[in-house]
Amino acid sequence: MTLPNLVGCGAAKAGTTSLSSYLAQHPEVYASPVKEIGFFGPSCGRRVAWYESHFAGWNGEPIVCEFTPWYMLIPEVANRIAHLLPEPRVIVSLRNPIDRAYSDYLHHLRYGAPGQSMHGLSFFDALDTQWGQLRLFSLGLYARCLNPYFEALGRDRVYVAIFEEWTRNPTSEIARLYRWLGIDADFVPEITQENRGWTPRNRLAVEVIRLWRAIVKPLLGSSEEALTGLKTLAKDALSQGQPHLTPSERNRVAQLYAPSVGALRALLDRSLACWADFGA
């Protein structure tokens, strides 16, 4: 068995499902079939042999990877990766922090949040909770999240993808990632957008969604076709589309994130012009 040499560490709601799919499709990449293994998290408590078992299907591919998008929240993960894995590399995808936080809020509005009732909570009410500060807000403080990885691994071993850039021009941006990994950059994966956002119609819809996750999904197991079909039916029946923040609401959140985005620009030496809320 083997251990990964590439770990996707975040950010949640920044296209990591699509990005991991593009990597998994490449013939020179073996991706763990389980997303969010969470081995390097503080409460995992599993042995290395358990972690290795997630890569039992490896067949000599030069790149072996896994994605756990919430690793970015935990500074200690960087050193754990550096100490255990041989010559590891890390990939992160960063999204306009306003959109990332709001998408994360909508996700937990649908499915619930650990230890936090979401019923009746507006986006700004959720941000004011202890859970919201930790999960919704802090995961968008990208400079603070990235520094431990730069220090533990070196900048040349951390690939920073910008969500808005690679979703606007996916073929060329994914080819750039393949070149960084040293694998065939002429390979073109099937381009899809995973996990499109939606919100429940009402409280009953929320409870039906939770029932689906708790009972129906485990019963279907790995039947991907059945899971996809029923998930589509559920969205059509229970959703009301995805609401958006108003310009004034976006400006309110932009003021909270402006110092962090400035620090990120300096850290990466990139303009991040695609994040229009924060100017040039």
C-alpha positions in Angstrom: 0.0 0.0 0.0 1.0 3.6 -0.3 0.4 7.1 1.1 -0.6 10.2 -0.8 1.9 12.7 -2.1 -0.8 15.3 -2.9 -3.4 16.6 -0.4 -6.2 19.0 -1.2 -6.7 21.1 1.9 -9.5 23.5 0.9 -11.3 25.7 0.8 -14.7 24.3 1.4 -17.3 25.7 -1.1 -14.5 26.8 -3.4 -14.9 24.1 -6.1 -12.9 21.3 -4.4 -15.4 18.7 -5.6 -14.9 19.7 -9.2 -11.1 20.1 -8.8 -10.7 16.6 -7.2 -12.8 15.2 -10.1 -10.4 16.7 -12.7 -7.5 15.2 -10.9 -9.2 11.8 -10.4 -9.9 11.6 -14.2 -6.2 11.9 -15.1 -4.7 8.5 -15.9 -1.5 9.5 -14.0 -3.4 10.3 -10.8 -4.9 7.9 -8.2 -7.5 9.7 -6.0 -9.0 8.2 -2.9 -12.6 7.2 -3.7 -13.5 8.7 -0.3 -13.5 12.5 0.0 -12.9 14.2 3.3 -11.0 11.3 5.0 -10.0 13.7 7.7 -7.0 11.7 8.9 -4.9 14.8 9.8 -7.7 16.3 11.8 -7.3 16.5 15.6 -10.1 14.1 16.5 -9.5 11.4 13.9 -7.5 9.0 16.2 -6.9 6.5 13.4 -3.7 4.6 12.7 -1.6 5.1 9.6 -2.7 1.7 8.3 -6.3 2.9 8.3 -5.2 5.9 6.2 -3.3 3.7 3.8 -6.3 1.5 3.3 -8.0 4.4 1.4 -5.3 4.1 -1.3 -5.5 0.3 -1.7 -6.5 0.6 -5.3 -3.3 2.4 -6.3 -1.7 0.9 -9.4 1.6 2.8 -9.7 0.2 6.2 -10.6 2.8 8.9 -9.9 0.3 11.1 -8.1 -1.7 9.8 -5.2 -4.1 12.3 -3.7 -7.0 13.0 -1.3 -9.1 16.0 -0.5 -10.3 17.2 2.9 -11.5 20.8 2.4 -11.7 21.7 6.1 -8.0 21.0 6.7 -7.3 24.7 6.0 -9.1 25.6 9.3 -6.6 23.7 11.4 -3.0 25.2 11.4 -1.5 22.0 13.0 -2.5 20.0 9.9 0.3 21.5 7.9 3.0 20.0 10.2 1.2 16.7 10.4 1.3 16.4 6.7 4.9 17.4 6.5 6.0 14.9 9.1 4.1 11.9 7.8 4.0 12.1 4.1 7.1 11.7 1.8 7.7 14.9 -0.2 4.1 16.0 0.0 2.5 18.7 -2.0 -0.7 20.6 -1.2 -3.3 22.2 -3.4 -5.9 24.8 -2.3 -8.7 26.5 -4.2 -9.6 30.0 -3.0 -12.9 31.7 -3.9 -14.0 35.3 -3.3 -14.5 35.0 0.5 -17.9 36.6 0.4 -19.2 34.0 -2.0 -17.5 31.2 -0.2 -19.0 32.1 3.1 -22.5 32.6 1.7 -22.4 29.3 -0.2 -21.3 27.6 3.0 -24.2 29.2 4.9 -26.7 27.9 2.2 -25.1 24.5 2.4 -25.7 24.3 6.2 -29.1 25.8 5.8 -30.0 22.8 3.7 -28.2 20.1 5.7 -27.8 21.5 9.2 -24.7 22.5 11.1 -23.0 20.6 13.9 -24.1 22.0 17.3 -25.9 24.9 15.7 -29.6 25.3 14.9 -29.9 27.0 11.5 -33.7 27.4 11.7 -34.7 31.0 11.0 -31.0 32.2 11.0 -30.2 34.8 8.3 -26.7 34.9 6.9 -25.7 37.7 9.2 -27.3 36.1 12.2 -25.3 32.9 11.4 -22.1 35.0 11.1 -22.6 36.3 14.6 -22.7 32.9 16.2 -19.6 31.2 17.5 -20.0 28.4 14.9 -20.4 31.0 12.1 -17.2 32.9 13.2 -15.3 29.6 13.1 -16.7 28.0 10.0 -18.3 30.7 7.8 -16.0 33.6 8.5 -12.6 32.2 9.5 -12.3 29.8 6.5 -12.2 32.9 4.3 -9.2 34.4 6.1 -7.0 32.8 3.5 -3.6 34.4 4.3 -3.8 33.2 7.9 -4.8 29.8 6.7 -2.1 29.5 4.1 0.9 30.6 6.2 1.3 27.3 8.1 1.5 25.4 4.8 4.1 27.8 3.3 6.2 27.5 6.5 5.9 23.7 6.8 6.2 22.7 3.2 7.7 25.6 1.3 5.9 27.8 -1.2 7.0 25.7 -4.2 5.0 22.7 -2.8 1.7 24.6 -2.3 -0.4 25.2 -5.4 -2.9 28.0 -5.0 -5.8 27.9 -7.5 -8.3 30.8 -7.7 -11.8 29.5 -8.2 -13.0 32.3 -10.4 -10.0 31.9 -12.7 -10.2 28.1 -13.2 -14.0 28.1 -13.5 -13.9 30.8 -16.2 -11.2 29.1 -18.2 -11.1 25.6 -16.9 -9.1 23.8 -19.7 -6.1 26.1 -19.6 -6.1 26.4 -15.8 -6.3 22.7 -15.2 -3.5 22.1 -17.7 -1.4 24.5 -15.7 -2.1 22.4 -12.6 -1.2 19.2 -14.5 2.1 20.8 -15.5 2.9 21.7 -11.9 2.4 18.1 -11.0 4.6 16.9 -13.8 1.9 14.9 -15.5 0.5 15.0 -19.1 -0.9 18.5 -19.5 -2.5 17.6 -22.8 -5.1 15.4 -21.1 -8.5 17.1 -21.1 -10.9 16.0 -18.3 -14.7 16.2 -18.6 -15.6 19.6 -17.3 -18.6 19.8 -15.0 -19.8 22.0 -12.2 -20.4 20.0 -9.1 -22.6 20.8 -6.1 -24.6 23.7 -7.5 -26.3 25.7 -4.8 -30.0 25.6 -3.9 -32.1 26.3 -0.8 -35.0 24.5 0.7 -38.6 25.8 0.1 -39.6 25.5 3.8 -39.0 23.8 7.1 -40.6 20.6 5.9 -38.1 20.5 3.0 -35.2 20.8 5.5 -36.4 17.8 7.5 -36.9 15.7 4.3 -33.3 16.5 3.3 -32.0 15.5 6.7 -34.0 12.2 6.5 -32.4 11.6 3.0 -28.9 12.1 4.4 -29.5 10.0 7.5 -31.4 7.0 6.1 -31.9 6.9 2.3 -28.3 7.7 1.2 -26.7 5.0 3.5 -29.1 2.4 2.2 -28.2 3.1 -1.4 -24.5 2.8 -0.6 -22.3 3.1 -3.6 -25.1 3.0 -6.2 -23.9 6.2 -7.9 -26.6 6.2 -10.6 -29.4 5.8 -8.0 -27.9 8.5 -5.8 -27.6 11.0 -8.6 -31.2 10.4 -9.8 -32.8 10.7 -6.4 -30.7 13.7 -5.5 -31.9 15.4 -8.7 -35.6 14.6 -7.9 -35.2 15.9 -4.4 -33.7 19.2 -5.6 -36.5 19.7 -8.1 -39.2 18.9 -5.6 -37.8 20.7 -2.5 -35.7 23.7 -3.7 -36.5 27.3 -4.6 -33.3 28.1 -6.4 -30.5 30.1 -4.8 -31.0 33.6 -3.3 -28.2 36.2 -3.6 -26.8 38.8 -1.4 -27.8 42.4 -2.3 -25.0 44.9 -3.2 -25.2 46.5 0.2 -25.0 43.2 1.9 -21.9 42.2 -0.2 -20.3 45.5 0.7 -20.9 44.9 4.4 -19.1 41.5 4.2 -16.4 42.9 2.0 -15.4 45.4 4.7 -14.9 42.5 7.1 -12.7 40.7 4.7 -10.8 43.6 3.2 -7.7 43.4 5.5 -7.4 39.7 4.9 -7.7 40.0 1.1 -5.0 42.7 1.2 -2.7 40.4 3.2 -3.4 37.6 0.7 -2.5 39.8 -2.3 0.9 40.5 -0.6 1.4 36.9 0.3 0.8 35.6 -3.2 1.9 38.6 -5.1 -1.3 38.4 -7.2 -3.8 41.2 -7.9 -6.9 39.0 -7.4 -8.6 41.3 -9.8 -11.4 38.8 -10.3 -12.6 39.5 -6.8 -14.3 42.7 -7.8 -15.7 43.5 -4.4 -12.2 44.4 -3.2 -11.1 46.7 -6.0 -7.9 46.3 -8.1 
